[in-house]
Amino acid sequence: MAYDLLISNGTVVTADAVYPADVAIAAGAIAAILPSGSRADAAQIRDAADCYVIPGAIDAHLHQSMRTAAGLTVDDWQTGSTAAALGGTTTVVDFVDALPGQSLTDALAARLEQARPAVVDYGLHMSIQPDIDPGPTGYMRRVSETRIRQMRDAFDSGCASFKMYMAYAGNQLSDADLFRALREVADLGALACVHVENGDVIETLRQLAGTDLAWVSRKENPPVNGLGAGILHALTRPPESEREAVIRAMTAAELTGARMLIFHMGCASATEALGAARARGVDFIWGETCPQYLVLTDDCLRREDGRLWMCSPPLRPQADQDAMWKLVSNRTIDLISSDHCPFNQTQKALGINDFRKVPNGVPGVETRLSLIHHFGVRRGRIDLQDWVRLCCARPAEMHALPMKGHIAPGADADVVIFDPGLSKPLSAGELHSALDWSAYDGITVDGWPRDVISRGELIVRDGRFVGQPGRGRFIRRSP
Ligand SMILES: [Zn+2]
């Protein structure tokens, strides 16, 4: 039989095994795993000698063209997904944020229209945000019963996961609303993806920074010299406010039986609380981390341009980073996503004199896979199979993407030929986001994707993007 494409002489790496093999592809799917050097008949052959052949990576947390007070995030679906592809990611899961008064399914339809230029396959999480204003005495907006009822429509339309926020004015859910939404998640058998920080404490600390800066920054040495200091972002989102919220979120999940993924964990004490729950047998709550928490520290926030590195939850000290690698290798953390949320230098400069006006987010969709290879595998913190488990296999399982994340006959032919011998400086000029800065400037990683195949089609060849905008498909996910 003649195959469409043969990847020959490579080392196949999956979450379970590392072995030499040829991978044969036909009709967009993996057709066969053959002995290395098979010389099987194929219309096209890519030699992968000295390279790893891994499943296309899955990034289940990124924000393309997201509406914020500082304008849209700068990557749209085309630039964002092209950067993803060049970094070895063949599936992304972004978000739908409905406007107040707009139904969840109408918001989904509008978002799908916006996603048309995507170059890789994609899914969508549905955000559950407050949609009704408080009465004269209330201080927090609430989630309506209509919203809760609409969750089933969103679920039936392919949104298998719901995003909820425990912080951020405008997005924050009260404990009561979190409970109500989680009950519906449990009923549907869906997954809750939760931004976990104590929003009330954080909001209070942010206001205090304006009236009693000396108290808010009392632990910082040398003292901060004004409200423009980036480190204030971390000082007003202390580890205690994250740990407490993790325990509260997990309690709500246990009360309702909702399956929960705690997003972007980078705080050691908060993640250890998750580890303690897992140790006592809780097997339906999981943790995600992101490369920024494994590679960077809060020293970035102390720079003159520290506002660029403001993301939430904030970067933490070196001790947290060291502990997070242990929590990754002992499987307290299940998966690694990017939380790619690109704001340019002009948008970040909105808060040059007041950290509270800086839009929160750092980029990372293109660099995630290689950063985890470089700082994880090459530094001996995790092995090759862990790398594939964290970036490909577990995200596929967690986010209901059964055709993705593994190399086996019948699976979608989403495959990356990763060359561990390629060096890549991570400066903005070398990357393909629409962003005008890089969070990893000055770092050169060893190992980079050479070829990327999506549903059997070569979309990155020798490090160059050769795919077509609009070829990505929406994946209706169902657990
Ligand atoms: Zn995010």
Boltz pocket constraint, residues with backbone or C-beta under 6 A from the ligand:
constraints:
  - pocket:
      binder: B
      contacts: [[A, 61], [A, 62], [A, 63], [A, 339], [A, 341]]
      max_distance: 6.0
